[in-house]
Each structure stands twice: as structure tokens, then as C-alpha cells.
């Protein structure tokens, strides 16, 4: 995946998202809006103001069906935001960079 984004699996999801502020991008290789989000996620995860405060993670729903099913994720991309293991937010679909940044800043 991308340098500042941790790739998750069904097995690693709970451990990797249980501490701090974590956003998980649920996506698939064949999904055009998911691909459009990749440069935005890479850019935001590389900035000091967000990258140092939020752990950016990603999960391919085709390879890991259990976790998205557990959270009722049907459309992709879906962004699940967790704080210390608790779900605090969810965004669905393509998000323009500025809107996405503002949404994330609300949770910091």
C-alpha cells in the first residue's frame, strides 16, 4: 500500500485500531472512488498536523470480508474512525480533500 498507511487484515484489525485515533479506509482494487481517495489519504497521512495525530489504516474488503461485515459496511470506500477502540465516526464515498480533512480534524 502507501508509505504512511498500515494495511490491515481481519486478524490484525482489532489490535491495530484499539489505541489512539485511527481511521480505516475500507476499499477494493476495482473501485474507482477508492483509487481517487488514495492520493488524498497519502497526502493527509504525510502531513504533520494529521499524520502525527491520526493512524491511517487500510483494508481490502475482497481479501478481508469478516471485518467490514461486522461493521455493516456495504458501500466503498467507507472510512471508519475509532478513538481508543470505540467507533466515533463514519464517512462513506469519495470525499474531496478539504472536506475530508475538516471531518478528521473534528475528532482530534
C-alpha positions as CSV (number, residue, x, y, z in Angstrom):
1,X,0.0,0.0,0.0
2,X,1.2,3.5,0.8
3,X,4.1,4.5,3.0
4,X,2.2,6.1,5.9
5,X,-0.8,3.8,5.8
6,X,-0.9,0.5,7.6
7,X,-2.5,-2.4,5.6
8,X,-4.9,-4.3,7.9
9,X,-6.4,-7.8,7.8
10,X,-9.3,-9.4,9.6
11,X,-6.7,-10.8,12.0
12,X,-4.9,-7.6,12.7
13,X,-7.8,-5.1,12.7
14,X,-8.7,-5.1,16.4
15,X,-5.1,-4.8,17.7
16,X,-4.1,-2.1,15.2
17,X,-7.2,0.0,15.9
18,X,-7.6,-0.3,19.6
19,X,-5.4,2.7,20.8
20,X,-5.5,6.4,19.9
21,X,-7.2,7.9,16.9
22,X,-7.4,5.6,13.9
23,X,-9.0,5.9,10.5
24,X,-9.6,2.8,8.4
25,X,-10.2,3.0,4.7
26,X,-12.3,0.0,3.6
27,X,-11.7,-0.3,-0.1
28,X,-11.2,-2.6,-3.1
29,X,-8.8,-2.7,-6.1
30,X,-11.6,-2.5,-8.6
31,X,-13.3,0.6,-7.0
32,X,-12.7,3.9,-8.9
33,X,-13.7,6.2,-6.0
34,X,-11.3,4.2,-3.7
35,X,-8.5,4.8,-6.2
36,X,-9.4,8.5,-6.3
37,X,-9.0,8.7,-2.5
38,X,-5.5,7.1,-2.4
39,X,-3.6,10.3,-3.2
40,X,-5.7,12.2,-0.7
41,X,-5.1,9.7,2.0
42,X,-1.4,9.6,1.2
43,X,-1.1,13.4,1.4
44,X,-3.0,13.8,4.6
45,X,-1.2,10.9,6.3
46,X,2.1,12.6,5.4
47,X,1.3,15.9,7.0
48,X,2.5,16.8,10.5
49,X,-0.9,18.1,11.6
50,X,-2.8,14.9,10.8
51,X,-0.2,12.2,10.3
52,X,1.3,12.6,13.8
53,X,-2.1,12.6,15.5
54,X,-4.1,10.0,13.4
55,X,-3.1,6.5,12.5
56,X,-4.1,5.9,8.9
57,X,-5.0,2.3,8.0
58,X,-6.5,0.5,5.0
59,X,-8.4,-2.8,4.5
60,X,-9.2,-4.5,1.2
61,X,-12.8,-5.8,1.6
62,X,-12.4,-8.5,-1.0
63,X,-9.5,-10.1,0.9
64,X,-10.9,-9.5,4.3
65,X,-14.7,-9.9,4.3
66,X,-15.2,-10.5,8.0
67,X,-14.4,-7.1,9.5
68,X,-16.5,-5.0,7.0
69,X,-19.4,-7.4,7.6
70,X,-19.1,-7.0,11.3
71,X,-19.4,-3.2,11.0
72,X,-22.2,-3.3,8.4
73,X,-20.0,-1.8,5.7
74,X,-21.7,-2.1,2.3
75,X,-20.6,0.8,0.1
76,X,-16.9,1.6,-0.5
77,X,-14.9,3.5,0.2
78,X,-16.1,3.7,3.8
79,X,-13.9,5.4,6.4
80,X,-14.3,4.1,9.9
81,X,-12.9,6.4,12.6
82,X,-12.1,4.9,16.0
83,X,-10.8,6.5,19.2
84,X,-9.3,4.2,21.7
85,X,-11.2,1.3,20.2
86,X,-14.6,2.9,20.0
87,X,-16.2,4.0,16.8
88,X,-16.7,7.7,16.8
89,X,-17.4,8.4,13.1
90,X,-18.0,7.0,9.7
91,X,-17.7,8.6,6.2
92,X,-19.0,6.9,3.1
93,X,-18.0,7.5,-0.5
94,X,-15.4,9.8,-2.2
95,X,-14.5,12.8,-0.1
96,X,-12.9,15.9,-1.5
97,X,-9.6,16.6,0.3
98,X,-10.7,19.7,2.2
99,X,-14.0,18.2,3.4
100,X,-12.2,15.0,4.4
101,X,-9.5,17.0,6.3
102,X,-12.1,19.0,8.2
103,X,-14.1,15.9,9.1
104,X,-10.9,14.3,10.5
105,X,-9.9,17.4,12.5
106,X,-13.2,17.3,14.3
107,X,-12.1,14.0,16.0
108,X,-8.7,15.3,17.2
